[in-house]
Structures are given as structure tokens and as C-alpha cells.
Amino acid sequence: KELVEDAKKRPGQIVVGDSTSVNVFKALVGAVRLAGEGRDEILVDAITFPTDGYIAASAARMTGCELRPVDPDELSSALGPRTAAVLLNHVDYRTGRLYDLPSLTSAIHAAGALAVWDLCHTAGALPVGLDEHGVDLAVGCTYKYLNGGPGSPAYLYVRADLQDRFDSPLPGWNSHAEPFAMSSSYEP
């Protein structure tokens, strides 16, 4: 409910479509591109949902970044000037432990990196506060606590002030400024 209410307050920050895996890929590659030169490291929750780890490894290979698994409790000491993006789960899917999204996002920003949160195990069940806490990018699914059921799409959140610089690695017809123009060049 809160995610839907946030979307109503700030429309245009959430796009529903694709799978969680595709959206994790888009968010991580986009975050690395936003981070800029000299930032060649992606940190990932060491106990992340396995698919998130696979996608993070692929995104790291494709962007020339080093992937470093980190325990969320040790994140502050792991962040550095090379860190481009950090992928964290809002909750540990195995134990139900809720991570402190506001303080971890703040630590990531203090290091000059971008925060990417996986909300699959919290959105629809717990308050998130993406805008309130300055989250850069987030992904999630609609088939769990948002009650979409099997086969329902995932979503990608891109904070409003990042959208003009967000360079999606998978641009498509539906994200074109004028999809029915059928232009051969892409305009986001």
C-alpha cells in the first residue's frame, strides 16, 4: 500500500514491467553509469537472494567493475572511493531480518555511491519510504506481498532527479519518448 501511495505522490518514478532479474540488471548497470569515472566496484549483500548475486556478477563483468560481497553490518567500512553502486536486500529472505534502509542509504551516499535496494520481500508488507530516505534505485516484484500472483511483472524505481541521467542498458520501444514515431534512433 505504501509503495502505491508513494507512487501517487511522485508519479513517474516507478515503471512496472520485466522481471526482477532484468530490473536488477538495469538498475546496477544504470547506477554504475551514473557513478562515473573512477568508480569500478559494485558491492552486493553477501547473503543476497542467489539470482540477485548472479545478476550483480554479470553487471560487474559487463561494466568492468569488481564485485565484492559484503555483510550489510560491515558495509560502512567496505565503502570506498571506487564504490559505484551497492545492491542490498531490504530484508534477509532466509531469516526475515530487516536492514536499516535509511542509515545504510545514508552511508552509501556519504561514500559517493548509489544505493540499489531489492524490495521483493518487503514492498506491500512493510513501510519502505524510498523518497523519504533518498533511495536512488529500487527493484521488486508484484507477485508476493503486492498480490499480483504468478507471472505478474516486477518494477523498477528511479528517483526523479536521476532520471535525466539514467542510461538504461536495455532501452526499448516502450521507453522511447515517441514510441509511435518508429524512429531508428533512440530518444529516452
FENHU-V329812 format. One record per pair of residues at least 12 apart in sequence whose C-alpha atoms are under 7 Angstrom apart, sorted by the first residue. I is the first residue (numbers start at 1). J is the second residue. Records with the same first field share a line. If there is no record, write none. Layout:
I->J / J
This chain:
1->124
2->124 / 127
3->123 / 124
13->157 / 158 / 159 / 160
14->155 / 156 / 157 / 158
15->155 / 156 / 157
16->153 / 154 / 155 / 156
17->153 / 154 / 155
18->153 / 154
19->153 / 154
20->139 / 140 / 141 / 154
21->51 / 52 / 55
23->139 / 155 / 156
24->52 / 55 / 139
25->55 / 56 / 59
26->168 / 169 / 170
27->116 / 137
28->59 / 85
29->59 / 63 / 169
30->166 / 167 / 168 / 169
31->84 / 85 / 114
32->84 / 85
33->167
34->165 / 166
35->84 / 113
38->82
39->81 / 82 / 83 / 84
40->64 / 65 / 66 / 82 / 83 / 84
41->65 / 66 / 67 / 82 / 83 / 84
42->60 / 65 / 66 / 67 / 68 / 83 / 84 / 85 / 86
43->67 / 68 / 69 / 70 / 85 / 86 / 87
44->68 / 69 / 70 / 86 / 87 / 88
45->69 / 70 / 71 / 72 / 87 / 88 / 89
46->69 / 70 / 71
48->89
49->93
76->107
79->111
80->111
81->111
83->113
84->113 / 114
85->113 / 114 / 115 / 116
86->114 / 115 / 116
87->115 / 116 / 117
88->116 / 117 / 118
89->117 / 118 / 119
90->117 / 118 / 119 / 122
91->121 / 122
93->121
102->133
105->135
114->136
115->135 / 136 / 137
116->136 / 137 / 138
117->137 / 138 / 139
118->138 / 139 / 140
119->138 / 139 / 140
120->140 / 141
123->145 / 146
124->145 / 146
125->145
136->158 / 159
137->157 / 158 / 159
138->156 / 157 / 158
139->155 / 156 / 157
140->154 / 155 / 156
141->153 / 154 / 155
142->154
175->188
176->188
